[in-house]
Amino acid sequence: MQLTPDEIVVFSVGGLNVNVTIVNTWIVMALLVIVSMLVTRNLRADVPPDRWRTALEVIVKAIQSQIEEITPNSARHVLYFAGTLFLFIALSNLLLIIPGFAPPTASLSTTAALALSVLVAVPLFGIARGGLGGYLKTYIEPSLVMLPFNIIGEFSRGISLAIRLYGNVMSGAVIAAILLSVAPFFFPVVMSMLGLLTGMIQAYIFAILATVYISSATAQQDASASAAPKRSTVLSQEPSALSRRAPGLPQQPPPQTEDEP
Amino acid sequence: MSIDWITVIAQIANFLVLVWLLKRFLYRPILDGIDAREAEIARGMAAAGEAQQKAQAAETDYRNRQAQLLSEQDAIVEEALRASEKERDTLLAEARARLEQEQKDWLAHLQRERDKFTGQLQRAAEETLLELTRKALRDLADATLEETIVRHVSARLQAIASELSHAAGDSTGAVASTREPLSEAAQQRVQAHVEQLLPGIALRFETDAQQAPGLVLRVGGAQVSWTIDSYIDEFDAMLNERLAAGTSGRMQAPGG
């Protein structure tokens, strides 16, 4: 029994093995992008939306409202990041019902990659929100003694994210495979249905946790900013600056915050 | 269970590409479309609000104008009522005056008709009375009316002869006036009585068409006469009394 689809190599390019995880990831990406392109082409404000566009609007607005419940006044790039996490994981897990399709999220490499993305995105969002100094200051709060614990906590977040998603998806797939060999007619169907449910829940949990981490990183900046009036004035200009500057992830801290202590 | 780090790096790259692609083809078009539609709805709501404000303003203006028109209507109706009451009073006063005038004219006309009728009746009564008296005297006493009148006046002249002579004073003439000329025999009889009772008085006979039938003998400032006027006056009094009684009876009849 294979516990990860990474071991199945589809083809090799220049000595690099392209495995099933990567190919299936491309399939999921293609599905998401093609559906989005088909639905969102020729959008006009004066034309009432059709059912597909309405469905996508419902999904996007639901994601946006969930994010806004966690992080009020959040910029759009949080939606881009967390929403993409949710959609990718959810669709990957939904495709579990297709026989022979190995969800990319059943690979520890994929979940580790997503967890690493969150791990990197959290400080980037924090730095974009409050500057590098303001973000690094959060590691020594409430005192310098907490620095190693904060660092360990930061990394353990990513590891727990990766292991949680991998474990749930992989276990669903493994349990389905085991039951398929034991009782091939009924239980695999039930387990696949359960796998759909847990897959959606895991997608939700992963995206929500990523948003919570980003929110905690930016909330600490806001809490520190609320204590200093001068800094709050500077930070009030940031969302618009971020939305103009960053197409996806923020690349550099805003220059206004570099002078902050 | 192992981590293929090449796969991890590829998946990170895939994820970043997916973030960019979804931002490009999903989030931005959808959110921009929602924003545009919300802006369109907001514009529509603003236009609707503006239209509502205009409608409210128009409604207020309409209500004000309606109230003004009602007030003007009330004023016009009140003015018309006052004018109609004034016109009614004027018409009533004119009608009352015209009625009073017509009543006066009618009463005057009635009085004239009554006087005319009374005059005609008097004349008819005079003629009738004379004819009847003359006929009665002729049938009963075998005498003419003129002789009887002369005899009556002579009898009264004899009774007051002294008073007449005293009233005559220095006057030496007497006048016997009748409406119709007296017969020769009657004139001689009157002449004889006057010469016997009032010696020295010259008697002269004359006629007066305006005088009532009878004989009037004037001596100086006194006179002795018998005319039918007293009877006619009595007849008039009786006639007026009966007419008044008949008129009051008709007046009281409608009221019970």
Chai-1 contact restraints between the chains, C-beta under 6 A:
chainA,res_idxA,chainB,res_idxB,connection_type,confidence,min_distance_angstrom,max_distance_angstrom,comment,restraint_id
A,L3,B,M1,contact,1.0,0.0,6.0,A-B,restraint_1
A,D6,B,D4,contact,1.0,0.0,6.0,A-B,restraint_2
A,D6,B,T7,contact,1.0,0.0,6.0,A-B,restraint_3
A,T21,B,T7,contact,1.0,0.0,6.0,A-B,restraint_4
A,I22,B,A10,contact,1.0,0.0,6.0,A-B,restraint_5
A,T25,B,N14,contact,1.0,0.0,6.0,A-B,restraint_6
A,M29,B,L18,contact,1.0,0.0,6.0,A-B,restraint_7
A,V33,B,L21,contact,1.0,0.0,6.0,A-B,restraint_8
A,V33,B,F25,contact,1.0,0.0,6.0,A-B,restraint_9
A,S36,B,F25,contact,1.0,0.0,6.0,A-B,restraint_10
A,S36,B,L26,contact,1.0,0.0,6.0,A-B,restraint_11
A,M37,B,F25,contact,1.0,0.0,6.0,A-B,restraint_12
A,T40,B,F25,contact,1.0,0.0,6.0,A-B,restraint_13
A,T40,B,P29,contact,1.0,0.0,6.0,A-B,restraint_14
A,L43,B,P29,contact,1.0,0.0,6.0,A-B,restraint_15
A,L43,B,G33,contact,1.0,0.0,6.0,A-B,restraint_16
A,A45,B,A36,contact,1.0,0.0,6.0,A-B,restraint_17
A,A45,B,R37,contact,1.0,0.0,6.0,A-B,restraint_18
A,A45,B,E40,contact,1.0,0.0,6.0,A-B,restraint_19
A,L56,B,I30,contact,1.0,0.0,6.0,A-B,restraint_20
A,E57,B,I30,contact,1.0,0.0,6.0,A-B,restraint_21
A,V60,B,I30,contact,1.0,0.0,6.0,A-B,restraint_22
A,Y80,B,V19,contact,1.0,0.0,6.0,A-B,restraint_23
A,Y80,B,K23,contact,1.0,0.0,6.0,A-B,restraint_24
A,Y80,B,Y27,contact,1.0,0.0,6.0,A-B,restraint_25
A,T84,B,L18,contact,1.0,0.0,6.0,A-B,restraint_26
A,T84,B,V19,contact,1.0,0.0,6.0,A-B,restraint_27
A,T84,B,L22,contact,1.0,0.0,6.0,A-B,restraint_28
A,L108,B,I3,contact,1.0,0.0,6.0,A-B,restraint_29
A,S109,B,I3,contact,1.0,0.0,6.0,A-B,restraint_30
A,S109,B,D4,contact,1.0,0.0,6.0,A-B,restraint_31
A,S109,B,T7,contact,1.0,0.0,6.0,A-B,restraint_32
A,S109,B,V8,contact,1.0,0.0,6.0,A-B,restraint_33
A,T110,B,Q11,contact,1.0,0.0,6.0,A-B,restraint_34
A,A112,B,I3,contact,1.0,0.0,6.0,A-B,restraint_35
A,A112,B,V8,contact,1.0,0.0,6.0,A-B,restraint_36
A,A113,B,V8,contact,1.0,0.0,6.0,A-B,restraint_37
A,A113,B,Q11,contact,1.0,0.0,6.0,A-B,restraint_38
A,A113,B,I12,contact,1.0,0.0,6.0,A-B,restraint_39
A,S117,B,I12,contact,1.0,0.0,6.0,A-B,restraint_40
A,S117,B,F15,contact,1.0,0.0,6.0,A-B,restraint_41
A,G248,B,V19,contact,1.0,0.0,6.0,A-B,restraint_42
A,G248,B,W20,contact,1.0,0.0,6.0,A-B,restraint_43
